[in-house]
């Protein structure tokens, strides 16, 4: 199964994509946090659309989930 992360698409869709990809690996939010070396508040702010991940984290997410970060 191949997924894509679209950083420049609708932020809600981006959050949903991260959720789907995370669940496909059977990771809890905490496990994703450890993989990215971020705090739980950082992940929470992404989920609530208060902030967006930086390019560094977009690249790391695409590497973790073996998917493209671009259209």
Predicted model as a PDB file, atoms N, CA, C, CB and O in Angstrom, pLDDT in the B-factor column:
MODEL        1                                                                  
ATOM      1  N   UNK A   1       0.839  -1.166   0.000  1.00 42.00           N  
ATOM      2  CA  UNK A   1       0.000   0.000   0.000  1.00 42.00           C  
ATOM      3  C   UNK A   1       0.892   1.240   0.000  1.00 42.00           C  
ATOM      4  CB  UNK A   1      -0.959  -0.008   1.213  1.00 42.00           C  
ATOM      5  O   UNK A   1       1.834   1.327   0.787  1.00 42.00           O  
ATOM      6  N   UNK A   2       0.602   2.187  -0.871  1.00 45.00           N  
ATOM      7  CA  UNK A   2       1.418   3.390  -1.000  1.00 45.00           C  
ATOM      8  C   UNK A   2       0.593   4.601  -0.593  1.00 45.00           C  
ATOM      9  CB  UNK A   2       1.952   3.550  -2.447  1.00 45.00           C  
ATOM     10  O   UNK A   2      -0.513   4.814  -1.091  1.00 45.00           O  
ATOM     11  N   UNK A   3       1.139   5.373   0.302  1.00 47.00           N  
ATOM     12  CA  UNK A   3       0.488   6.603   0.742  1.00 47.00           C  
ATOM     13  C   UNK A   3       1.374   7.780   0.404  1.00 47.00           C  
ATOM     14  CB  UNK A   3       0.183   6.566   2.255  1.00 47.00           C  
ATOM     15  O   UNK A   3       2.580   7.632   0.208  1.00 47.00           O  
ATOM     16  N   UNK A   4       0.770   8.938   0.339  1.00 49.00           N  
ATOM     17  CA  UNK A   4       1.527  10.162   0.124  1.00 49.00           C  
ATOM     18  C   UNK A   4       1.164  11.164   1.204  1.00 49.00           C  
ATOM     19  CB  UNK A   4       1.258  10.747  -1.283  1.00 49.00           C  
ATOM     20  O   UNK A   4       0.004  11.270   1.602  1.00 49.00           O  
ATOM     21  N   UNK A   5       2.139  11.881   1.664  1.00 51.00           N  
ATOM     22  CA  UNK A   5       1.921  13.013   2.551  1.00 51.00           C  
ATOM     23  C   UNK A   5       1.949  14.260   1.686  1.00 51.00           C  
ATOM     24  CB  UNK A   5       2.996  13.078   3.700  1.00 51.00           C  
ATOM     25  O   UNK A   5       2.937  14.511   0.996  1.00 51.00           O  
ATOM     26  N   UNK A   6       0.901  15.029   1.710  1.00 49.00           N  
ATOM     27  CA  UNK A   6       0.900  16.290   0.986  1.00 49.00           C  
ATOM     28  C   UNK A   6       0.961  17.409   2.001  1.00 49.00           C  
ATOM     29  CB  UNK A   6      -0.352  16.427   0.072  1.00 49.00           C  
ATOM     30  O   UNK A   6      -0.033  17.724   2.656  1.00 49.00           O  
ATOM     31  N   UNK A   7       2.114  18.000   2.128  1.00 45.00           N  
ATOM     32  CA  UNK A   7       2.269  19.074   3.093  1.00 45.00           C  
ATOM     33  C   UNK A   7       1.455  20.284   2.691  1.00 45.00           C  
ATOM     34  CB  UNK A   7       3.729  19.451   3.239  1.00 45.00           C  
ATOM     35  O   UNK A   7       0.887  20.955   3.552  1.00 45.00           O  
ATOM     36  N   UNK A   8       1.387  20.574   1.420  1.00 44.00           N  
ATOM     37  CA  UNK A   8       0.741  21.799   0.979  1.00 44.00           C  
ATOM     38  C   UNK A   8      -0.740  21.618   0.680  1.00 44.00           C  
ATOM     39  CB  UNK A   8       1.434  22.326  -0.235  1.00 44.00           C  
ATOM     40  O   UNK A   8      -1.358  22.495   0.076  1.00 44.00           O  
ATOM     41  N   UNK A   9      -1.311  20.506   1.089  1.00 50.00           N  
ATOM     42  CA  UNK A   9      -2.744  20.312   0.915  1.00 50.00           C  
ATOM     43  C   UNK A   9      -3.466  20.763   2.175  1.00 50.00           C  
ATOM     44  CB  UNK A   9      -3.071  18.832   0.593  1.00 50.00           C  
ATOM     45  O   UNK A   9      -2.853  21.313   3.090  1.00 50.00           O  
ATOM     46  N   UNK A  10      -4.732  20.532   2.213  1.00 55.00           N  
ATOM     47  CA  UNK A  10      -5.554  20.916   3.357  1.00 55.00           C  
ATOM     48  C   UNK A  10      -4.979  20.316   4.638  1.00 55.00           C  
ATOM     49  CB  UNK A  10      -7.018  20.462   3.155  1.00 55.00           C  
ATOM     50  O   UNK A  10      -4.655  19.129   4.676  1.00 55.00           O  
ATOM     51  N   UNK A  11      -4.852  21.126   5.683  1.00 57.00           N  
ATOM     52  CA  UNK A  11      -4.200  20.674   6.914  1.00 57.00           C  
ATOM     53  C   UNK A  11      -4.956  19.536   7.592  1.00 57.00           C  
ATOM     54  CB  UNK A  11      -4.060  21.832   7.879  1.00 57.00           C  
ATOM     55  O   UNK A  11      -4.336  18.668   8.206  1.00 57.00           O  
ATOM     56  N   UNK A  12      -6.279  19.525   7.490  1.00 58.00           N  
ATOM     57  CA  UNK A  12      -7.043  18.432   8.089  1.00 58.00           C  
ATOM     58  C   UNK A  12      -6.713  17.129   7.372  1.00 58.00           C  
ATOM     59  CB  UNK A  12      -8.568  18.719   8.027  1.00 58.00           C  
ATOM     60  O   UNK A  12      -6.551  16.091   8.014  1.00 58.00           O  
ATOM     61  N   UNK A  13      -6.613  17.175   6.066  1.00 74.00           N  
ATOM     62  CA  UNK A  13      -6.233  15.979   5.319  1.00 74.00           C  
ATOM     63  C   UNK A  13      -4.836  15.520   5.696  1.00 74.00           C  
ATOM     64  CB  UNK A  13      -6.311  16.239   3.819  1.00 74.00           C  
ATOM     65  O   UNK A  13      -4.571  14.320   5.768  1.00 74.00           O  
ATOM     66  N   UNK A  14      -3.948  16.460   5.934  1.00 77.00           N  
ATOM     67  CA  UNK A  14      -2.598  16.115   6.345  1.00 77.00           C  
ATOM     68  C   UNK A  14      -2.616  15.383   7.680  1.00 77.00           C  
ATOM     69  CB  UNK A  14      -1.727  17.370   6.437  1.00 77.00           C  
ATOM     70  O   UNK A  14      -1.946  14.363   7.841  1.00 77.00           O  
ATOM     71  N   UNK A  15      -3.375  15.894   8.627  1.00 80.00           N  
ATOM     72  CA  UNK A  15      -3.495  15.256   9.940  1.00 80.00           C  
ATOM     73  C   UNK A  15      -4.085  13.855   9.790  1.00 80.00           C  
ATOM     74  CB  UNK A  15      -4.372  16.113  10.890  1.00 80.00           C  
ATOM     75  O   UNK A  15      -3.625  12.916  10.439  1.00 80.00           O  
ATOM     76  N   UNK A  16      -5.085  13.712   8.948  1.00 84.00           N  
ATOM     77  CA  UNK A  16      -5.694  12.395   8.714  1.00 84.00           C  
ATOM     78  C   UNK A  16      -4.696  11.434   8.082  1.00 84.00           C  
ATOM     79  CB  UNK A  16      -6.935  12.527   7.816  1.00 84.00           C  
ATOM     80  O   UNK A  16      -4.668  10.255   8.433  1.00 84.00           O  
ATOM     81  N   UNK A  17      -3.884  11.918   7.165  1.00 85.00           N  
ATOM     82  CA  UNK A  17      -2.873  11.058   6.537  1.00 85.00           C  
ATOM     83  C   UNK A  17      -1.855  10.563   7.555  1.00 85.00           C  
ATOM     84  CB  UNK A  17      -2.158  11.810   5.410  1.00 85.00           C  
ATOM     85  O   UNK A  17      -1.474   9.393   7.544  1.00 85.00           O  
ATOM     86  N   UNK A  18      -1.417  11.463   8.438  1.00 86.00           N  
ATOM     87  CA  UNK A  18      -0.485  11.038   9.475  1.00 86.00           C  
ATOM     88  C   UNK A  18      -1.139   9.980  10.358  1.00 86.00           C  
ATOM     89  CB  UNK A  18      -0.022  12.243  10.324  1.00 86.00           C  
ATOM     90  O   UNK A  18      -0.501   8.989  10.714  1.00 86.00           O  
ATOM     91  N   UNK A  19      -2.396  10.180  10.709  1.00 86.00           N  
ATOM     92  CA  UNK A  19      -3.117   9.221  11.540  1.00 86.00           C  
ATOM     93  C   UNK A  19      -3.207   7.854  10.853  1.00 86.00           C  
ATOM     94  CB  UNK A  19      -4.525   9.748  11.857  1.00 86.00           C  
ATOM     95  O   UNK A  19      -2.936   6.826  11.474  1.00 86.00           O  
ATOM     96  N   UNK A  20      -3.582   7.847   9.589  1.00 88.00           N  
ATOM     97  CA  UNK A  20      -3.706   6.588   8.845  1.00 88.00           C  
ATOM     98  C   UNK A  20      -2.359   5.885   8.740  1.00 88.00           C  
ATOM     99  CB  UNK A  20      -4.278   6.844   7.440  1.00 88.00           C  
ATOM    100  O   UNK A  20      -2.265   4.674   8.935  1.00 88.00           O  
ATOM    101  N   UNK A  21      -1.330   6.643   8.434  1.00 88.00           N  
ATOM    102  CA  UNK A  21       0.003   6.053   8.310  1.00 88.00           C  
ATOM    103  C   UNK A  21       0.499   5.528   9.652  1.00 88.00           C  
ATOM    104  CB  UNK A  21       0.991   7.081   7.753  1.00 88.00           C  
ATOM    105  O   UNK A  21       1.094   4.453   9.725  1.00 88.00           O  
ATOM    106  N   UNK A  22       0.256   6.276  10.690  1.00 89.00           N  
ATOM    107  CA  UNK A  22       0.676   5.845  12.025  1.00 89.00           C  
ATOM    108  C   UNK A  22      -0.034   4.564  12.419  1.00 89.00           C  
ATOM    109  CB  UNK A  22       0.401   6.942  13.062  1.00 89.00           C  
ATOM    110  O   UNK A  22       0.587   3.636  12.939  1.00 89.00           O  
ATOM    111  N   UNK A  23      -1.325   4.513  12.175  1.00 91.00           N  
ATOM    112  CA  UNK A  23      -2.091   3.306  12.521  1.00 91.00           C  
ATOM    113  C   UNK A  23      -1.717   2.121  11.639  1.00 91.00           C  
ATOM    114  CB  UNK A  23      -3.587   3.580  12.403  1.00 91.00           C  
ATOM    115  O   UNK A  23      -1.818   0.972  12.070  1.00 91.00           O  
ATOM    116  N   UNK A  24      -1.289   2.388  10.413  1.00 90.00           N  
ATOM    117  CA  UNK A  24      -0.874   1.282   9.549  1.00 90.00           C  
ATOM    118  C   UNK A  24       0.369   0.587  10.100  1.00 90.00           C  
ATOM    119  CB  UNK A  24      -0.604   1.789   8.126  1.00 90.00           C  
ATOM    120  O   UNK A  24       0.599  -0.591   9.828  1.00 90.00           O  
ATOM    121  N   UNK A  25       1.162   1.313  10.869  1.00 90.00           N  
ATOM    122  CA  UNK A  25       2.336   0.721  11.526  1.00 90.00           C  
ATOM    123  C   UNK A  25       2.014   0.249  12.942  1.00 90.00           C  
ATOM    124  CB  UNK A  25       3.486   1.731  11.566  1.00 90.00           C  
ATOM    125  O   UNK A  25       2.873  -0.265  13.657  1.00 90.00           O  
ATOM    126  N   UNK A  26       0.748   0.440  13.324  1.00 93.00           N  
ATOM    127  CA  UNK A  26       0.292   0.069  14.670  1.00 93.00           C  
ATOM    128  C   UNK A  26       1.067   0.822  15.757  1.00 93.00           C  
ATOM    129  CB  UNK A  26       0.438  -1.447  14.880  1.00 93.00           C  
ATOM    130  O   UNK A  26       1.372   0.276  16.818  1.00 93.00           O  
ATOM    131  N   UNK A  27       1.375   2.081  15.466  1.00 93.00           N  
ATOM    132  CA  UNK A  27       2.066   2.937  16.423  1.00 93.00           C  
ATOM    133  C   UNK A  27       1.055   3.783  17.164  1.00 93.00           C  
ATOM    134  CB  UNK A  27       3.107   3.829  15.720  1.00 93.00           C  
ATOM    135  O   UNK A  27       0.069   4.249  16.593  1.00 93.00           O  
ATOM    136  N   UNK A  28       1.312   3.972  18.432  1.00 92.00           N  
ATOM    137  CA  UNK A  28       0.546   4.955  19.188  1.00 92.00           C  
ATOM    138  C   UNK A  28       1.194   6.313  18.931  1.00 92.00           C  
ATOM    139  CB  UNK A  28       0.507   4.609  20.733  1.00 92.00           C  
ATOM    140  O   UNK A  28       2.293   6.396  18.382  1.00 92.00           O  
ATOM    141  N   UNK A  29       0.514   7.349  19.325  1.00 89.00           N  
ATOM    142  CA  UNK A  29       1.048   8.700  19.157  1.00 89.00           C  
ATOM    143  C   UNK A  29       2.388   8.831  19.880  1.00 89.00           C  
ATOM    144  CB  UNK A  29       0.044   9.754  19.684  1.00 89.00           C  
ATOM    145  O   UNK A  29       3.298   9.501  19.391  1.00 89.00           O  
ATOM    146  N   UNK A  30       2.506   8.208  21.017  1.00 91.00           N  
ATOM    147  CA  UNK A  30       3.742   8.248  21.795  1.00 91.00           C  
ATOM    148  C   UNK A  30       4.922   7.648  21.020  1.00 91.00           C  
ATOM    149  CB  UNK A  30       3.552   7.501  23.116  1.00 91.00           C  
ATOM    150  O   UNK A  30       6.037   8.166  21.079  1.00 91.00           O  
ATOM    151  N   UNK A  31       4.673   6.575  20.310  1.00 94.00           N  
ATOM    152  CA  UNK A  31       5.736   5.946  19.528  1.00 94.00           C  
ATOM    153  C   UNK A  31       6.197   6.851  18.388  1.00 94.00           C  
ATOM    154  CB  UNK A  31       5.259   4.602  18.969  1.00 94.00           C  
ATOM    155  O   UNK A  31       7.390   6.942  18.096  1.00 94.00           O  
ATOM    156  N   UNK A  32       5.243   7.516  17.752  1.00 92.00           N  
ATOM    157  CA  UNK A  32       5.604   8.465  16.702  1.00 92.00           C  
ATOM    158  C   UNK A  32       6.448   9.595  17.292  1.00 92.00           C  
ATOM    159  CB  UNK A  32       4.335   9.033  16.015  1.00 92.00           C  
ATOM    160  O   UNK A  32       7.427  10.032  16.687  1.00 92.00           O  
ATOM    161  N   UNK A  33       6.068  10.049  18.445  1.00 93.00           N  
ATOM    162  CA  UNK A  33       6.798  11.114  19.131  1.00 93.00           C  
ATOM    163  C   UNK A  33       8.251  10.713  19.366  1.00 93.00           C  
ATOM    164  CB  UNK A  33       6.121  11.455  20.468  1.00 93.00           C  
ATOM    165  O   UNK A  33       9.167  11.500  19.126  1.00 93.00           O  
ATOM    166  N   UNK A  34       8.451   9.494  19.831  1.00 94.00           N  
ATOM    167  CA  UNK A  34       9.814   9.000  20.058  1.00 94.00           C  
ATOM    168  C   UNK A  34      10.613   8.906  18.754  1.00 94.00           C  
ATOM    169  CB  UNK A  34       9.770   7.628  20.738  1.00 94.00           C  
ATOM    170  O   UNK A  34      11.804   9.214  18.725  1.00 94.00           O  
ATOM    171  N   UNK A  35       9.956   8.486  17.695  1.00 93.00           N  
ATOM    172  CA  UNK A  35      10.635   8.361  16.402  1.00 93.00           C  
ATOM    173  C   UNK A  35      11.087   9.729  15.872  1.00 93.00           C  
ATOM    174  CB  UNK A  35       9.706   7.681  15.380  1.00 93.00           C  
ATOM    175  O   UNK A  35      12.126   9.845  15.221  1.00 93.00           O  
ATOM    176  N   UNK A  36      10.290  10.750  16.162  1.00 93.00           N  
ATOM    177  CA  UNK A  36      10.585  12.094  15.658  1.00 93.00           C  
ATOM    178  C   UNK A  36      11.388  12.940  16.640  1.00 93.00           C  
ATOM    179  CB  UNK A  36       9.303  12.805  15.324  1.00 93.00           C  
ATOM    180  O   UNK A  36      11.839  14.033  16.297  1.00 93.00           O  
ATOM    181  N   UNK A  37      11.564  12.438  17.856  1.00 94.00           N  
ATOM    182  CA  UNK A  37      12.255  13.189  18.906  1.00 94.00           C  
ATOM    183  C   UNK A  37      11.584  14.525  19.184  1.00 94.00           C  
ATOM    184  CB  UNK A  37      13.705  13.416  18.521  1.00 94.00           C  
ATOM    185  O   UNK A  37      12.241  15.565  19.238  1.00 94.00           O  
ATOM    186  N   UNK A  38      10.265  14.483  19.360  1.00 94.00           N  
ATOM    187  CA  UNK A  38       9.500  15.690  19.685  1.00 94.00           C  
ATOM    188  C   UNK A  38       8.693  15.438  20.951  1.00 94.00           C  
ATOM    189  CB  UNK A  38       8.564  16.100  18.506  1.00 94.00           C  
ATOM    190  O   UNK A  38       8.575  14.301  21.408  1.00 94.00           O  
ATOM    191  N   UNK A  39       8.147  16.495  21.505  1.00 94.00           N  
ATOM    192  CA  UNK A  39       7.328  16.371  22.709  1.00 94.00           C  
ATOM    193  C   UNK A  39       5.899  15.995  22.335  1.00 94.00           C  
ATOM    194  CB  UNK A  39       7.343  17.686  23.518  1.00 94.00           C  
ATOM    195  O   UNK A  39       5.493  16.108  21.178  1.00 94.00           O  
ATOM    196  N   UNK A  40       5.155  15.551  23.321  1.00 91.00           N  
ATOM    197  CA  UNK A  40       3.744  15.239  23.085  1.00 91.00           C  
ATOM    198  C   UNK A  40       2.965  16.498  22.725  1.00 91.00           C  
ATOM    199  CB  UNK A  40       3.125  14.571  24.323  1.00 91.00           C  
ATOM    200  O   UNK A  40       1.973  16.425  21.999  1.00 91.00           O  
ATOM    201  N   UNK A  41       3.400  17.644  23.221  1.00 93.00           N  
ATOM    202  CA  UNK A  41       2.731  18.905  22.891  1.00 93.00           C  
ATOM    203  C   UNK A  41       2.919  19.262  21.420  1.00 93.00           C  
ATOM    204  CB  UNK A  41       3.261  20.039  23.776  1.00 93.00           C  
ATOM    205  O   UNK A  41       2.036  19.861  20.806  1.00 93.00           O  
ATOM    206  N   UNK A  42       4.055  18.900  20.862  1.00 92.00           N  
ATOM    207  CA  UNK A  42       4.301  19.164  19.445  1.00 92.00           C  
ATOM    208  C   UNK A  42       3.336  18.376  18.575  1.00 92.00           C  
ATOM    209  CB  UNK A  42       5.749  18.819  19.074  1.00 92.00           C  
ATOM    210  O   UNK A  42       2.711  18.931  17.671  1.00 92.00           O  
ATOM    211  N   UNK A  43       3.215  17.090  18.845  1.00 88.00           N  
ATOM    212  CA  UNK A  43       2.276  16.247  18.082  1.00 88.00           C  
ATOM    213  C   UNK A  43       0.851  16.746  18.267  1.00 88.00           C  
ATOM    214  CB  UNK A  43       2.382  14.764  18.523  1.00 88.00           C  
ATOM    215  O   UNK A  43       0.077  16.818  17.312  1.00 88.00           O  
ATOM    216  N   UNK A  44       0.519  17.085  19.487  1.00 88.00           N  
ATOM    217  CA  UNK A  44      -0.826  17.588  19.783  1.00 88.00           C  
ATOM    218  C   UNK A  44      -1.122  18.878  19.023  1.00 88.00           C  
ATOM    219  CB  UNK A  44      -0.984  17.824  21.288  1.00 88.00           C  
ATOM    220  O   UNK A  44      -2.235  19.062  18.528  1.00 88.00           O  
ATOM    221  N   UNK A  45      -0.153  19.760  18.926  1.00 89.00           N  
ATOM    222  CA  UNK A  45      -0.375  21.020  18.199  1.00 89.00           C  
ATOM    223  C   UNK A  45      -0.536  20.772  16.698  1.00 89.00           C  
ATOM    224  CB  UNK A  45       0.793  21.994  18.448  1.00 89.00           C  
ATOM    225  O   UNK A  45      -1.266  21.504  16.029  1.00 89.00           O  
ATOM    226  N   UNK A  46       0.138  19.748  16.162  1.00 86.00           N  
ATOM    227  CA  UNK A  46      -0.075  19.381  14.762  1.00 86.00           C  
ATOM    228  C   UNK A  46      -1.485  18.863  14.570  1.00 86.00           C  
ATOM    229  CB  UNK A  46       0.949  18.326  14.308  1.00 86.00           C  
ATOM    230  O   UNK A  46      -2.170  19.231  13.616  1.00 86.00           O  
ATOM    231  N   UNK A  47      -1.921  17.995  15.495  1.00 83.00           N  
ATOM    232  CA  UNK A  47      -3.249  17.395  15.374  1.00 83.00           C  
ATOM    233  C   UNK A  47      -4.355  18.434  15.462  1.00 83.00           C  
ATOM    234  CB  UNK A  47      -3.447  16.347  16.450  1.00 83.00           C  
ATOM    235  O   UNK A  47      -5.380  18.313  14.791  1.00 83.00           O  
ATOM    236  N   UNK A  48      -4.151  19.455  16.288  1.00 85.00           N  
ATOM    237  CA  UNK A  48      -5.193  20.471  16.468  1.00 85.00           C  
ATOM    238  C   UNK A  48      -5.044  21.630  15.487  1.00 85.00           C  
ATOM    239  CB  UNK A  48      -5.162  21.001  17.892  1.00 85.00           C  
ATOM    240  O   UNK A  48      -5.790  22.606  15.562  1.00 85.00           O  
ATOM    241  N   UNK A  49      -4.091  21.526  14.573  1.00 82.00           N  
ATOM    242  CA  UNK A  49      -3.846  22.546  13.547  1.00 82.00           C  
ATOM    243  C   UNK A  49      -3.413  23.888  14.110  1.00 82.00           C  
ATOM    244  CB  UNK A  49      -5.078  22.738  12.725  1.00 82.00           C  
ATOM    245  O   UNK A  49      -3.594  24.919  13.461  1.00 82.00           O  
ATOM    246  N   UNK A  50      -2.845  23.889  15.305  1.00 87.00           N  
ATOM    247  CA  UNK A  50      -2.274  25.127  15.846  1.00 87.00           C  
ATOM    248  C   UNK A  50      -0.958  25.441  15.159  1.00 87.00           C  
ATOM    249  CB  UNK A  50      -2.066  25.019  17.370  1.00 87.00           C  
ATOM    250  O   UNK A  50      -0.640  26.606  14.918  1.00 87.00           O  
ATOM    251  N   UNK A  51      -0.186  24.395  14.839  1.00 87.00           N  
ATOM    252  CA  UNK A  51       1.069  24.555  14.109  1.00 87.00           C  
ATOM    253  C   UNK A  51       1.153  23.470  13.053  1.00 87.00           C  
ATOM    254  CB  UNK A  51       2.296  24.496  15.067  1.00 87.00           C  
ATOM    255  O   UNK A  51       0.389  22.504  13.066  1.00 87.00           O  
ATOM    256  N   UNK A  52       2.086  23.645  12.147  1.00 84.00           N  
ATOM    257  CA  UNK A  52       2.351  22.628  11.127  1.00 84.00           C  
ATOM    258  C   UNK A  52       3.784  22.156  11.288  1.00 84.00           C  
ATOM    259  CB  UNK A  52       2.102  23.183   9.684  1.00 84.00           C  
ATOM    260  O   UNK A  52       4.644  22.923  11.720  1.00 84.00           O  
ATOM    261  N   UNK A  53       4.047  20.922  10.950  1.00 86.00           N  
ATOM    262  CA  UNK A  53       5.428  20.431  11.057  1.00 86.00           C  
ATOM    263  C   UNK A  53       6.349  21.195  10.108  1.00 86.00           C  
ATOM    264  CB  UNK A  53       5.490  18.918  10.753  1.00 86.00           C  
ATOM    265  O   UNK A  53       5.951  21.585   9.010  1.00 86.00           O  
ATOM    266  N   UNK A  54       7.565  21.393  10.549  1.00 88.00           N  
ATOM    267  CA  UNK A  54       8.557  22.035   9.683  1.00 88.00           C  
ATOM    268  C   UNK A  54       8.956  21.061   8.575  1.00 88.00           C  
ATOM    269  CB  UNK A  54       9.809  22.487  10.502  1.00 88.00           C  
ATOM    270  O   UNK A  54       8.627  19.876   8.618  1.00 88.00           O  
ATOM    271  N   UNK A  55       9.656  21.576   7.608  1.00 87.00           N  
ATOM    272  CA  UNK A  55      10.104  20.743   6.489  1.00 87.00           C  
ATOM    273  C   UNK A  55      10.954  19.574   6.988  1.00 87.00           C  
ATOM    274  CB  UNK A  55      10.905  21.587   5.476  1.00 87.00           C  
ATOM    275  O   UNK A  55      10.880  18.470   6.448  1.00 87.00           O  
ATOM    276  N   UNK A  56      11.745  19.820   8.002  1.00 91.00           N  
ATOM    277  CA  UNK A  56      12.582  18.760   8.582  1.00 91.00           C  
ATOM    278  C   UNK A  56      11.720  17.581   9.038  1.00 91.00           C  
ATOM    279  CB  UNK A  56      13.406  19.308   9.772  1.00 91.00           C  
ATOM    280  O   UNK A  56      12.078  16.424   8.820  1.00 91.00           O  
ATOM    281  N   UNK A  57      10.595  17.879   9.665  1.00 90.00           N  
ATOM    282  CA  UNK A  57       9.726  16.808  10.150  1.00 90.00           C  
ATOM    283  C   UNK A  57       8.919  16.176   9.021  1.00 90.00           C  
ATOM    284  CB  UNK A  57       8.786  17.341  11.220  1.00 90.00           C  
ATOM    285  O   UNK A  57       8.608  14.986   9.074  1.00 90.00           O  
ATOM    286  N   UNK A  58       8.582  16.949   8.014  1.00 88.00           N  
ATOM    287  CA  UNK A  58       7.893  16.389   6.851  1.00 88.00           C  
ATOM    288  C   UNK A  58       8.777  15.329   6.194  1.00 88.00           C  
ATOM    289  CB  UNK A  58       7.527  17.508   5.831  1.00 88.00           C  
ATOM    290  O   UNK A  58       8.316  14.241   5.849  1.00 88.00           O  
ATOM    291  N   UNK A  59      10.045  15.665   6.030  1.00 88.00           N  
ATOM    292  CA  UNK A  59      10.989  14.719   5.431  1.00 88.00           C  
ATOM    293  C   UNK A  59      11.127  13.493   6.326  1.00 88.00           C  
ATOM    294  CB  UNK A  59      12.371  15.384   5.207  1.00 88.00           C  
ATOM    295  O   UNK A  59      11.118  12.364   5.834  1.00 88.00           O  
ATOM    296  N   UNK A  60      11.253  13.701   7.619  1.00 91.00           N  
ATOM    297  CA  UNK A  60      11.390  12.578   8.554  1.00 91.00           C  
ATOM    298  C   UNK A  60      10.137  11.694   8.528  1.00 91.00           C  
ATOM    299  CB  UNK A  60      11.646  13.098   9.988  1.00 91.00           C  
ATOM    300  O   UNK A  60      10.251  10.469   8.557  1.00 91.00           O  
ATOM    301  N   UNK A  61       8.955  12.295   8.475  1.00 90.00           N  
ATOM    302  CA  UNK A  61       7.716  11.518   8.389  1.00 90.00           C  
ATOM    303  C   UNK A  61       7.687  10.675   7.119  1.00 90.00           C  
ATOM    304  CB  UNK A  61       6.496  12.447   8.431  1.00 90.00           C  
ATOM    305  O   UNK A  61       7.305   9.506   7.154  1.00 90.00           O  
ATOM    306  N   UNK A  62       8.089  11.267   6.007  1.00 88.00           N  
ATOM    307  CA  UNK A  62       8.083  10.505   4.758  1.00 88.00           C  
ATOM    308  C   UNK A  62       9.079   9.349   4.813  1.00 88.00           C  
ATOM    309  CB  UNK A  62       8.407  11.421   3.573  1.00 88.00           C  
ATOM    310  O   UNK A  62       8.828   8.288   4.242  1.00 88.00           O  
ATOM    311  N   UNK A  63      10.198   9.547   5.493  1.00 90.00           N  
ATOM    312  CA  UNK A  63      11.168   8.461   5.656  1.00 90.00           C  
ATOM    313  C   UNK A  63      10.633   7.371   6.575  1.00 90.00           C  
ATOM    314  CB  UNK A  63      12.486   9.004   6.207  1.00 90.00           C  
ATOM    315  O   UNK A  63      10.787   6.183   6.289  1.00 90.00           O  
ATOM    316  N   UNK A  64      10.009   7.768   7.668  1.00 91.00           N  
ATOM    317  CA  UNK A  64       9.465   6.788   8.620  1.00 91.00           C  
ATOM    318  C   UNK A  64       8.387   5.925   7.991  1.00 91.00           C  
ATOM    319  CB  UNK A  64       8.902   7.496   9.843  1.00 91.00           C  
ATOM    320  O   UNK A  64       8.306   4.723   8.242  1.00 91.00           O  
ATOM    321  N   UNK A  65       7.553   6.564   7.161  1.00 89.00           N  
ATOM    322  CA  UNK A  65       6.408   5.858   6.581  1.00 89.00           C  
ATOM    323  C   UNK A  65       6.662   5.376   5.161  1.00 89.00           C  
ATOM    324  CB  UNK A  65       5.199   6.750   6.594  1.00 89.00           C  
ATOM    325  O   UNK A  65       5.765   4.816   4.530  1.00 89.00           O  
ATOM    326  N   UNK A  66       7.874   5.586   4.650  1.00 86.00           N  
ATOM    327  CA  UNK A  66       8.246   5.146   3.302  1.00 86.00           C  
ATOM    328  C   UNK A  66       7.244   5.643   2.263  1.00 86.00           C  
ATOM    329  CB  UNK A  66       8.341   3.615   3.246  1.00 86.00           C  
ATOM    330  O   UNK A  66       6.686   4.871   1.483  1.00 86.00           O  
ATOM    331  N   UNK A  67       7.039   6.941   2.280  1.00 83.00           N  
ATOM    332  CA  UNK A  67       6.109   7.537   1.314  1.00 83.00           C  
ATOM    333  C   UNK A  67       6.647   8.870   0.844  1.00 83.00           C  
ATOM    334  CB  UNK A  67       4.703   7.712   1.928  1.00 83.00           C  
ATOM    335  O   UNK A  67       7.606   9.402   1.403  1.00 83.00           O  
ATOM    336  N   UNK A  68       6.033   9.391  -0.168  1.00 79.00           N  
ATOM    337  CA  UNK A  68       6.448  10.670  -0.723  1.00 79.00           C  
ATOM    338  C   UNK A  68       5.836  11.819   0.072  1.00 79.00           C  
ATOM    339  CB  UNK A  68       6.051  10.769  -2.202  1.00 79.00           C  
ATOM    340  O   UNK A  68       4.694  11.736   0.524  1.00 79.00           O  
ATOM    341  N   UNK A  69       6.599  12.880   0.235  1.00 73.00           N  
ATOM    342  CA  UNK A  69       6.083  14.064   0.919  1.00 73.00           C  
ATOM    343  C   UNK A  69       5.597  15.112  -0.067  1.00 73.00           C  
ATOM    344  CB  UNK A  69       7.151  14.660   1.818  1.00 73.00           C  
ATOM    345  O   UNK A  69       5.107  16.162   0.350  1.00 73.00           O  
ATOM    346  N   UNK A  70       5.715  14.859  -1.338  1.00 69.00           N  
ATOM    347  CA  UNK A  70       5.385  15.857  -2.360  1.00 69.00           C  
ATOM    348  C   UNK A  70       4.367  15.295  -3.333  1.00 69.00           C  
ATOM    349  CB  UNK A  70       6.647  16.308  -3.114  1.00 69.00           C  
ATOM    350  O   UNK A  70       4.180  14.083  -3.441  1.00 69.00           O  
ATOM    351  N   UNK A  71       3.725  16.192  -4.027  1.00 57.00           N  
ATOM    352  CA  UNK A  71       2.743  15.788  -5.031  1.00 57.00           C  
ATOM    353  C   UNK A  71       3.416  15.247  -6.250  1.00 57.00           C  
ATOM    354  CB  UNK A  71       1.851  16.941  -5.411  1.00 57.00           C  
ATOM    355  O   UNK A  71       2.745  14.856  -7.205  1.00 57.00           O  
TER     356      UNK A  71                                                      
ENDMDL                                                                          
END                                                                             
